[in-house]
Amino acid sequence: MAADFSDWFDSNARCATHPHLEAASTCARCGSFCCEACLTQAWCEPCALVVMRAHLPGTARSVAWKLALAPAFLLVSTALWVSRGRELPTQWLAWLVPMGCALLVLRRHSPAAAWVGAVSSLLLLGWQALSLFSGGAELRLLDVGLLAIAPVLALDGAARLGRLFASVRVHEAIRRAG
């Protein structure tokens, strides 16, 4: 004699935010009931905001170190250049742009600064490659190419940071409006 236990698991759970709607799932973080409209990925709106805010600093740090890598190596190169009694060309000051952008990304999680830093770094490395090529130092092009890896990876990080930053802003606006 088989008993039908399906009635035991019939749930009339309601959404925590919209009590007039039936719950579709529970939040993976806090366990509250959520309707289809409230569920963002696997989290309810408040938890999604908390999770996204928590990811911002790590993503910003990842982008910032990639932006600062080429200028850091060039600072070491500059120190060696100056220590040998050579005069520092004024064009090297342009490398302060990606370094400043890296600081802005760290402090403000700014996607715009991440984009500007990555693009300016790539443009400066391209300019460096052209000057090396025209000066007959083709073997140094490999160095420039290796330095370009970090800013290229920073472009992807800038896009990811921009999406995350926008999502946090949207969720904060929804939360304020609701």
C-alpha positions in Angstrom: 0.0 0.0 0.0 1.8 3.1 -1.3 1.0 6.4 0.4 0.9 9.6 -1.6 3.2 12.0 0.2 3.2 14.7 -2.5 0.7 16.8 -0.6 3.1 17.1 2.2 5.6 19.0 0.0 3.1 21.3 -1.6 4.2 24.7 -0.6 2.2 27.9 -0.6 5.3 29.9 0.2 5.2 33.6 -0.8 7.9 36.0 -1.9 9.4 37.9 1.0 9.4 41.1 -1.1 6.1 40.6 -3.0 3.7 38.7 -0.7 1.1 38.6 -3.4 3.3 36.4 -5.6 4.2 32.7 -5.0 7.8 31.9 -4.3 9.8 30.3 -7.1 12.9 29.6 -5.2 14.9 30.5 -2.1 17.9 32.7 -1.9 21.2 30.7 -1.9 22.7 33.2 0.7 20.0 34.0 3.2 17.3 31.4 2.5 14.4 33.9 2.0 11.7 33.0 -0.4 11.9 34.8 -3.8 9.6 35.1 -6.8 10.9 35.0 -10.4 11.2 38.8 -10.5 13.3 39.1 -7.3 15.7 36.3 -8.0 19.0 37.7 -9.3 21.2 34.7 -10.3 20.8 32.6 -7.2 20.3 35.5 -4.7 17.6 37.8 -3.6 18.0 41.5 -4.3 19.5 42.5 -1.0 22.0 39.6 -1.0 22.9 40.3 -4.7 23.9 43.8 -3.7 26.0 42.5 -0.8 27.7 39.9 -2.9 28.4 42.4 -5.8 29.7 45.0 -3.3 32.0 42.4 -1.9 33.4 41.6 -5.3 34.2 45.2 -6.3 37.4 45.7 -4.3 38.9 42.4 -5.5 38.1 43.1 -9.1 39.5 46.6 -8.7 42.7 45.3 -7.2 43.1 42.8 -10.0 42.8 45.6 -12.6 44.9 48.1 -10.7 48.0 45.8 -10.5 47.7 45.0 -14.2 47.7 48.8 -14.9 50.6 49.4 -12.6 52.8 46.6 -13.8 54.3 48.2 -16.9 54.9 51.6 -15.2 56.5 49.8 -12.3 59.0 48.1 -14.6 59.6 51.3 -16.4 60.3 53.1 -13.1 63.0 50.5 -12.4 64.3 51.0 -15.9 64.2 54.8 -15.4 66.1 54.5 -12.1 68.8 52.5 -13.9 68.9 55.0 -16.7 69.3 58.0 -14.3 71.9 56.1 -12.2 74.1 55.8 -15.3 74.2 59.6 -15.6 71.7 59.8 -18.4 69.1 62.5 -18.6 65.5 61.4 -18.3 63.4 62.2 -21.4 60.2 64.2 -20.6 58.1 61.7 -22.5 58.5 59.3 -19.7 56.2 61.4 -17.6 53.3 60.1 -19.7 53.6 56.9 -17.7 52.1 58.7 -14.8 48.7 58.5 -16.5 48.3 54.7 -16.2 49.8 54.8 -12.7 47.3 57.5 -11.7 44.5 55.5 -13.2 45.6 52.4 -11.2 45.3 54.5 -8.0 41.8 55.7 -9.0 40.7 52.2 -9.7 42.0 51.1 -6.3 40.4 54.0 -4.4 37.1 54.5 -6.3 36.6 51.2 -8.2 36.3 53.4 -11.3 35.7 51.5 -14.6 36.4 54.7 -16.6 39.9 55.0 -15.0 40.5 51.3 -15.7 39.7 51.9 -19.4 41.8 55.0 -19.6 44.7 53.4 -17.9 44.6 50.2 -20.0 44.3 52.1 -23.3 46.9 54.7 -22.4 49.3 52.0 -21.3 48.8 50.2 -24.6 49.3 53.4 -26.6 52.5 54.2 -24.7 53.8 50.7 -25.2 53.0 51.1 -28.9 54.8 54.4 -29.1 57.8 52.7 -27.3 57.7 49.8 -29.8 57.8 52.3 -32.7 60.7 54.3 -31.3 62.6 51.0 -30.6 62.0 49.7 -34.1 62.9 53.0 -35.8 66.1 53.1 -33.6 67.2 49.7 -34.7 66.6 47.9 -31.4 64.3 45.2 -32.8 65.4 42.8 -30.0 63.8 45.0 -27.4 60.4 44.6 -29.1 60.0 41.4 -27.2 60.3 43.3 -23.9 57.6 45.7 -25.0 55.4 42.8 -26.1 55.8 41.1 -22.8 54.9 44.4 -21.0 51.8 44.7 -23.1 50.3 41.5 -21.7 49.2 43.1 -18.4 47.3 46.1 -20.0 45.6 43.7 -22.5 44.4 41.7 -19.6 43.4 44.9 -17.8 41.0 45.6 -20.7 39.0 42.5 -19.8 39.1 43.4 -16.1 37.9 46.9 -17.0 34.9 45.5 -18.8 34.2 43.2 -15.8 34.6 46.0 -13.4 32.2 48.2 -15.4 29.5 45.5 -15.5 29.9 44.9 -11.7 29.9 48.7 -11.0 26.8 49.2 -13.1 25.0 46.2 -11.4 25.7 47.6 -8.0 24.4 51.0 -9.0 21.2 49.5 -10.5 20.6 47.3 -7.4 21.2 50.3 -5.1 18.7 52.4 -7.1 16.1 49.6 -7.0 16.6 49.2 -3.3 16.2 53.0 -2.7 13.1 53.1 -4.9 11.5 50.0 -3.3 
